[in-house]
Amino acid sequence: MKKGFLLLTLLAASVTGAAHADDAAIQQALKSLGIQNAQIQSSPVAGLKTVLTESGVLYASEDGKHILQGPLYDVSGKQPVNVTNQLLVKNLEALKDEMIIYKAPQEKHVITVFTDITCGYCHKLHEQMKEYNALGITVRYLAFPRQGLDSQAEKDMQSIWCTADRNAAFDAALRGDAVSPATCKTSIARHFELGVQFGVSGTPAVVLQDGTMIPGYQPPKEMAAMLNARKAPPSNGQ
């Protein structure tokens, strides 16, 4: 038993060592591209690793010799699945406590919206919040200042996210009220980085529960119809 246990321990150590060696090669390759602080994870494709960076999601060969940029799709089923975004859903849910949430009384769907308080269509979406909620759609907000992390919008949204009543502060800002400066440990830079990884290039950008991203504004009834259609089971013969 002791020999068997020792053999398993050595095997596990060798596998872990090999993984670290692979990661080291990838990290070195990333440094040559000027990429720092990347998170390396496994991927569903043999021979590839997933690399999460501040500038988006990459895929790297285990020897670090090849780097791919762009979403990874699984096309083995009836519908293509964005595997990259499904991976990012875990990171999205990790920010749940930092979201500004408008919960539907009878919740059927949950959408997460990357928003900017200076965005016209973000204002339009928020003005119709009661309609989204009445249709069973819970709306969760994360901050995505389109002009970057050094913009005035970023400073204002950082203050909103640092107030005791975020919803009230967000409502007031979208009504056009001045934003009172506030500070806290919450950093909307994490929201922005995740948005970049999802491929957000404009706001509002809507992320569904399965990781699918819908760019741009969708009116309440159209949004509900799309969500209901995605949730509905396939009809017989399909």
C-alpha positions as CSV (number, residue, x, y, z in Angstrom):
1,M,0.0,0.0,0.0
2,K,2.8,2.3,0.9
3,K,4.6,1.7,-2.4
4,G,1.3,2.3,-4.3
5,F,0.7,5.5,-2.5
6,L,4.3,6.7,-3.1
7,L,3.9,5.9,-6.8
8,L,0.7,7.9,-7.0
9,T,2.3,10.8,-5.2
10,L,5.2,10.8,-7.6
11,L,2.9,10.6,-10.6
12,A,0.8,13.5,-9.4
13,A,3.9,15.5,-8.7
14,S,5.3,14.8,-12.2
15,V,2.0,15.8,-13.8
16,T,1.9,19.0,-11.8
17,G,5.5,19.7,-12.7
18,A,4.8,19.2,-16.4
19,A,1.8,21.6,-16.2
20,H,3.9,24.2,-14.5
21,A,6.6,23.8,-17.2
22,D,4.0,24.2,-19.9
23,D,2.7,27.3,-18.2
24,A,6.2,28.7,-17.9
25,A,6.7,28.4,-21.6
26,I,3.4,30.1,-22.3
27,Q,4.2,32.9,-19.9
28,Q,7.5,33.4,-21.6
29,A,5.8,33.6,-25.0
30,L,3.3,36.1,-23.6
31,K,6.0,38.3,-22.2
32,S,7.5,38.5,-25.7
33,L,4.1,40.0,-26.8
34,G,4.1,42.5,-23.9
35,I,1.4,40.6,-22.0
36,Q,1.7,40.5,-18.2
37,N,-0.4,39.1,-15.4
38,A,-2.2,36.5,-17.5
39,Q,-4.2,33.6,-16.0
40,I,-3.6,30.3,-17.7
41,Q,-6.3,27.6,-17.6
42,S,-7.1,24.4,-19.3
43,S,-9.2,24.4,-22.5
44,P,-11.6,21.8,-24.0
45,V,-9.2,21.4,-26.9
46,A,-6.3,19.0,-26.5
47,G,-2.9,20.8,-26.8
48,L,-4.3,24.2,-26.1
49,K,-4.5,26.3,-22.9
50,T,-6.9,29.2,-22.2
51,V,-5.2,32.5,-21.4
52,L,-7.1,35.3,-19.7
53,T,-5.6,38.7,-20.2
54,E,-6.6,42.3,-19.6
55,S,-6.9,42.7,-23.3
56,G,-9.1,39.6,-24.0
57,V,-9.0,35.9,-24.1
58,L,-6.2,34.0,-26.0
59,Y,-5.4,30.4,-26.6
60,A,-1.9,29.1,-26.5
61,S,-0.3,25.8,-27.6
62,E,1.2,24.0,-24.6
63,D,4.7,24.6,-25.8
64,G,4.1,28.3,-26.0
65,K,5.0,28.4,-29.7
66,H,1.6,29.4,-31.1
67,I,-0.9,32.0,-29.8
68,L,-4.5,32.3,-31.1
69,Q,-6.8,35.2,-30.5
70,G,-10.6,35.1,-30.7
71,P,-13.6,33.2,-29.4
72,L,-13.6,29.4,-29.4
73,Y,-16.7,27.7,-30.7
74,D,-18.1,24.2,-30.2
75,V,-19.9,23.3,-33.4
76,S,-20.6,19.7,-32.5
77,G,-24.3,20.3,-31.5
78,K,-27.3,21.7,-33.3
79,Q,-26.2,25.3,-32.5
80,P,-22.7,26.8,-32.3
81,V,-21.7,27.4,-28.7
82,N,-19.2,30.2,-27.7
83,V,-17.0,28.2,-25.3
84,T,-15.0,31.2,-24.5
85,N,-18.0,33.2,-23.2
86,Q,-19.2,30.1,-21.3
87,L,-15.9,30.1,-19.5
88,L,-16.2,33.8,-18.6
89,V,-19.7,33.3,-17.1
90,K,-17.9,32.0,-14.0
91,N,-16.0,35.2,-13.7
92,L,-19.2,37.2,-14.3
93,E,-21.0,35.5,-11.4
94,A,-18.0,36.2,-9.2
95,L,-18.9,39.9,-9.5
96,K,-22.5,39.4,-8.5
97,D,-22.1,41.2,-5.2
98,E,-20.8,44.3,-7.1
99,M,-23.7,44.4,-9.6
100,I,-26.5,47.0,-9.5
101,I,-29.6,44.7,-9.8
102,Y,-33.2,45.5,-10.7
103,K,-35.0,42.3,-9.9
104,A,-38.2,41.2,-11.7
105,P,-41.0,40.4,-9.2
106,Q,-41.7,37.1,-11.2
107,E,-38.3,36.3,-12.5
108,K,-38.0,34.3,-15.7
109,H,-34.8,35.5,-17.1
110,V,-31.6,37.2,-15.9
111,I,-29.5,39.4,-18.2
112,T,-26.3,41.2,-17.3
113,V,-25.7,44.6,-19.0
114,F,-22.3,46.3,-19.4
115,T,-23.4,49.9,-19.2
116,D,-22.1,53.5,-19.4
117,I,-23.9,56.4,-17.9
118,T,-23.0,58.6,-20.9
119,C,-24.5,56.2,-23.4
120,G,-27.8,57.2,-25.0
121,Y,-29.1,53.7,-25.6
122,C,-28.1,52.8,-22.0
123,H,-30.4,55.6,-20.8
124,K,-33.2,54.3,-23.1
125,L,-32.8,50.8,-21.7
126,H,-32.9,52.0,-18.1
127,E,-36.0,54.2,-18.7
128,Q,-37.8,51.0,-19.6
129,M,-36.7,49.1,-16.6
130,K,-40.3,48.6,-15.3
131,E,-41.3,47.0,-18.6
132,Y,-38.3,44.6,-18.6
133,N,-39.1,43.7,-15.0
134,A,-42.8,43.3,-15.7
135,L,-41.9,40.8,-18.5
136,G,-39.9,38.7,-16.0
137,I,-36.5,40.0,-16.9
138,T,-34.1,40.8,-14.1
139,V,-31.4,43.3,-15.2
140,R,-28.0,43.3,-13.6
141,Y,-25.5,46.1,-14.4
142,L,-21.7,46.1,-14.6
143,A,-19.8,49.3,-15.4
144,F,-18.1,49.7,-18.8
145,P,-16.8,53.2,-19.4
146,R,-16.5,53.4,-23.1
147,Q,-13.8,56.1,-23.0
148,G,-11.5,54.0,-20.8
149,L,-10.5,53.8,-17.2
150,D,-9.1,57.3,-17.0
151,S,-12.3,59.0,-18.2
152,Q,-14.7,61.2,-16.3
153,A,-17.4,58.5,-16.9
154,E,-15.2,56.0,-15.1
155,K,-14.7,58.3,-12.2
156,D,-18.5,59.0,-11.9
157,M,-19.4,55.3,-12.2
158,Q,-16.7,54.4,-9.6
159,S,-18.4,56.9,-7.3
160,I,-21.9,55.4,-8.0
161,W,-20.7,51.9,-7.3
162,C,-19.2,53.2,-4.0
163,T,-22.4,54.7,-2.6
164,A,-24.5,53.0,0.1
165,D,-27.5,52.8,-2.2
166,R,-26.1,52.1,-5.7
167,N,-29.5,51.8,-7.3
168,A,-30.6,55.2,-6.1
169,A,-27.3,56.8,-7.2
170,F,-27.5,55.1,-10.6
171,D,-31.1,56.2,-11.1
172,A,-30.1,59.8,-10.2
173,A,-27.1,59.8,-12.6
174,L,-29.3,58.6,-15.5
175,R,-31.8,61.4,-14.7
176,G,-28.9,63.8,-15.2
177,D,-28.1,64.6,-11.6
178,A,-24.6,65.4,-10.6
179,V,-22.6,62.4,-9.2
180,S,-21.2,63.0,-5.7
181,P,-17.6,61.7,-5.4
182,A,-17.2,58.5,-3.3
183,T,-14.5,55.9,-2.7
184,C,-14.4,52.3,-1.6
185,K,-12.7,49.0,-2.2
186,T,-14.8,48.1,-5.1
187,S,-13.0,48.7,-8.4
188,I,-15.0,48.9,-11.7
189,A,-11.7,48.2,-13.5
190,R,-12.6,44.6,-12.9
191,H,-15.9,45.1,-14.7
192,F,-14.2,46.8,-17.6
193,E,-11.5,44.1,-17.9
194,L,-14.2,41.4,-18.0
195,G,-16.2,43.3,-20.6
196,V,-13.1,43.4,-22.8
197,Q,-12.7,39.7,-22.4
198,F,-16.3,39.2,-23.5
199,G,-15.5,41.3,-26.5
200,V,-17.6,44.3,-25.5
201,S,-16.9,47.2,-28.0
202,G,-19.9,49.4,-27.2
203,T,-22.8,49.8,-24.7
204,P,-25.2,48.5,-23.8
205,A,-23.8,45.0,-24.2
206,V,-26.1,42.3,-22.9
207,V,-24.8,38.9,-21.6
208,L,-27.3,36.1,-21.3
209,Q,-27.1,33.4,-18.6
210,D,-25.4,30.9,-21.0
211,G,-22.7,33.5,-21.8
212,T,-24.1,34.6,-25.2
213,M,-23.5,38.3,-25.8
214,I,-26.1,40.5,-27.5
215,P,-24.5,43.8,-28.6
216,G,-26.8,46.8,-28.5
217,Y,-30.1,47.9,-27.2
218,Q,-33.1,45.5,-27.4
219,P,-36.7,46.8,-26.5
220,P,-38.4,45.0,-23.7
221,K,-40.9,43.0,-25.8
222,E,-38.2,42.0,-28.3
223,M,-35.8,41.0,-25.5
224,A,-38.5,38.9,-23.8
225,A,-39.5,37.2,-27.1
226,M,-35.8,36.3,-27.8
227,L,-35.2,35.0,-24.3
228,N,-38.4,32.9,-24.3
229,A,-37.5,31.4,-27.7
230,R,-34.1,30.4,-26.4
231,K,-35.6,28.9,-23.3
232,A,-38.4,27.0,-25.1
233,P,-37.8,23.2,-25.7
234,P,-37.4,22.2,-29.3
235,S,-40.6,21.1,-31.0
236,N,-41.1,17.4,-32.1
237,G,-39.2,16.5,-35.2
238,Q,-36.4,19.0,-34.7
